[in-house]
């Protein structure tokens, strides 16, 4: 995907790209000057039922280990 005349980036510059690594789909977005490149990434997990959500949260939490979230470590907790 490319920026259009509507912006916010220069018309024709890259807005987003999709790619696949080992069968896993990824999307990379241009964050603009207010969001410079970092090694951070986000993940999306598609769930079919509430039980799936609870199971994934439990696996992510797994004892409350700290993970980097935003500018400070946060603890993952089920909603």
Backbone bond lengths (Angstrom), bond angles and torsions (degrees), N, CA, C in turn:
res aa  C-N    CA-C-N  psi(-1)  N-CA   C-N-CA  omega(-1)  CA-C   N-CA-C  phi
1 X - - - 1.453 - - 1.525 108.03 -
2 X 1.308 115.04 144.93 1.458 120.99 180.00 1.529 110.43 -123.10
3 X 1.304 115.71 153.94 1.463 120.52 174.12 1.525 108.39 -64.85
4 X 1.316 115.90 146.59 1.466 121.90 175.69 1.516 108.50 -105.33
5 X 1.312 115.80 -174.91 1.463 119.02 177.38 1.523 111.85 -63.32
6 X 1.345 117.27 -17.03 1.463 121.29 178.60 1.535 111.80 -75.49
7 X 1.356 116.64 -11.07 1.463 120.29 176.40 1.508 112.13 80.92
8 X 1.325 118.86 -162.11 1.447 126.53 7.58 1.528 113.52 -81.26
9 X 1.340 118.60 -15.53 1.461 120.12 178.77 1.508 111.38 -89.16
10 X 1.329 116.83 174.86 1.463 120.81 178.38 1.533 110.99 -60.10
11 X 1.314 116.47 136.63 1.461 121.80 -179.23 1.532 109.69 -52.83
12 X 1.339 115.06 130.37 1.456 120.76 178.70 1.510 114.66 91.72
13 X 1.336 118.22 -16.01 1.466 119.47 178.88 1.532 109.02 -75.68
14 X 1.317 116.01 159.91 1.457 121.21 -174.63 1.531 111.13 -71.52
15 X 1.325 115.15 129.10 1.461 122.28 174.67 1.523 110.28 -98.65
16 X 1.332 117.12 -45.42 1.466 121.36 -178.64 1.517 109.89 -154.31
17 X 1.325 115.27 149.02 1.460 121.41 174.32 1.521 108.13 -131.89
18 X 1.305 115.72 149.14 1.458 120.76 173.33 1.518 108.06 -115.12
19 X 1.328 115.79 144.82 1.450 120.38 178.52 1.516 108.72 -154.60
20 X 1.309 116.68 168.62 1.457 122.17 -177.79 1.523 110.03 -131.03
21 X 1.331 115.17 136.88 1.462 121.37 175.10 1.523 107.16 -127.49
22 X 1.314 115.69 119.63 1.458 121.65 177.87 1.532 112.03 50.55
23 X 1.329 116.55 42.14 1.458 121.77 177.11 1.516 115.30 83.87
24 X 1.325 118.60 -3.94 1.461 122.51 -179.64 1.520 109.40 -100.06
25 X 1.340 117.01 123.30 1.467 121.67 -179.50 1.528 110.60 -79.46
26 X 1.331 116.39 140.98 1.460 123.78 177.64 1.522 109.23 -131.61
27 X 1.312 116.38 153.44 1.458 123.57 172.58 1.523 106.90 -127.60
28 X 1.321 117.47 129.86 1.464 122.12 175.63 1.519 107.86 -112.06
29 X 1.330 116.71 131.23 1.460 122.74 -176.76 1.519 111.10 -115.29
30 X 1.332 116.65 144.57 1.459 122.27 172.47 1.519 107.75 -79.66
31 X 1.324 117.04 111.75 1.460 120.99 -179.11 1.514 113.56 -84.10
32 X 1.332 117.03 -5.14 1.460 119.63 -179.67 1.519 111.85 75.21
33 X 1.330 116.95 -177.73 1.470 120.69 -176.37 1.526 113.26 -66.31
34 X 1.332 118.22 -23.16 1.464 119.87 -179.80 1.528 112.08 -78.94
35 X 1.327 117.79 -12.81 1.470 122.46 179.17 1.519 109.55 -131.41
36 X 1.331 118.91 76.54 1.462 120.72 -178.15 1.524 111.33 -66.13
37 X 1.315 116.26 162.57 1.461 122.25 -178.60 1.516 111.61 -59.76
38 X 1.321 115.74 136.07 1.466 123.19 173.21 1.530 107.44 -140.49
39 X 1.324 118.15 168.95 1.464 119.37 176.33 1.531 112.73 -78.65
40 X 1.321 118.18 2.82 1.464 121.45 -178.81 1.524 110.74 -69.28
41 X 1.323 114.92 154.50 1.458 120.81 174.94 1.516 109.22 -149.88
42 X 1.312 116.31 163.30 1.461 122.81 177.04 1.515 108.48 -119.54
43 X 1.304 115.86 153.32 1.453 121.02 178.08 1.517 109.59 -124.01
44 X 1.314 116.62 146.79 1.457 123.31 173.81 1.517 107.19 -120.97
45 X 1.312 116.10 129.74 1.457 121.36 176.27 1.520 107.36 -116.65
46 X 1.322 116.84 116.80 1.458 121.27 179.01 1.519 108.67 -83.58
47 X 1.326 116.47 125.90 1.460 121.65 -177.08 1.521 109.87 -117.30
48 X 1.328 114.91 144.48 1.452 119.94 -179.44 1.515 113.71 -89.49
49 X 1.327 117.53 -24.27 1.458 121.23 -176.83 1.523 109.50 -150.21
50 X 1.328 116.19 163.07 1.456 121.65 -179.73 1.530 111.23 -58.38
51 X 1.325 117.00 -33.37 1.462 120.48 178.79 1.530 110.86 -62.88
52 X 1.327 116.87 -35.27 1.465 120.76 176.83 1.523 110.65 -64.23
53 X 1.331 116.04 -42.98 1.466 120.94 178.79 1.527 109.71 -59.82
54 X 1.326 116.53 -48.44 1.466 120.78 -178.86 1.529 110.93 -61.22
55 X 1.322 117.47 -41.58 1.466 121.32 -179.52 1.534 110.88 -63.95
56 X 1.343 116.34 -45.32 1.466 119.48 179.97 1.527 111.44 -64.86
57 X 1.334 117.59 -42.69 1.459 120.14 177.62 1.520 110.85 -60.14
58 X 1.332 116.67 -42.53 1.466 120.30 179.51 1.523 110.71 -61.72
59 X 1.332 117.01 -40.09 1.461 120.27 179.19 1.529 111.16 -68.32
60 X 1.326 116.84 -38.93 1.467 119.77 178.56 1.522 110.86 -67.65
61 X 1.309 116.12 -41.61 1.463 120.64 -178.30 1.526 110.47 -68.13
62 X 1.296 118.07 -50.28 1.460 125.83 174.81 1.522 113.79 27.81
63 X 1.311 117.18 60.19 1.458 121.05 176.23 1.520 114.02 98.41
64 X 1.315 118.50 0.90 1.459 120.74 175.98 1.511 115.02 76.00
65 X 1.326 117.82 26.20 1.461 119.33 177.81 1.520 110.16 -61.38
66 X 1.316 116.29 147.28 1.450 120.17 179.82 1.527 110.59 -76.56
67 X 1.326 114.93 140.75 1.456 122.20 174.33 1.509 107.34 -130.52
68 X 1.324 116.58 154.54 1.452 119.96 -179.85 1.520 109.02 -76.55
69 X 1.330 117.44 125.10 1.459 122.13 179.44 1.512 108.73 -140.16
70 X 1.321 117.28 112.84 1.453 119.34 -176.89 1.508 109.89 72.32
71 X 1.322 116.60 -128.41 1.462 120.11 -177.20 1.517 112.84 -100.61
72 X 1.329 117.96 -6.09 1.453 120.32 -178.93 1.526 110.00 -142.18
73 X 1.331 117.67 151.64 1.460 119.13 177.11 1.517 110.84 -60.06
74 X 1.323 116.50 141.05 1.454 121.87 177.02 1.528 108.15 -130.67
75 X 1.311 116.06 160.32 1.456 120.45 175.71 1.523 108.60 -102.46
76 X 1.323 115.72 133.10 1.455 120.32 177.61 1.515 109.27 -77.74
77 X 1.301 117.19 134.85 1.451 122.87 176.60 1.524 108.32 -136.99
78 X 1.310 115.97 146.59 1.465 120.00 177.56 1.524 109.47 -65.15
79 X 1.337 115.58 145.06 1.481 118.40 -179.58 1.517 111.89 -67.53
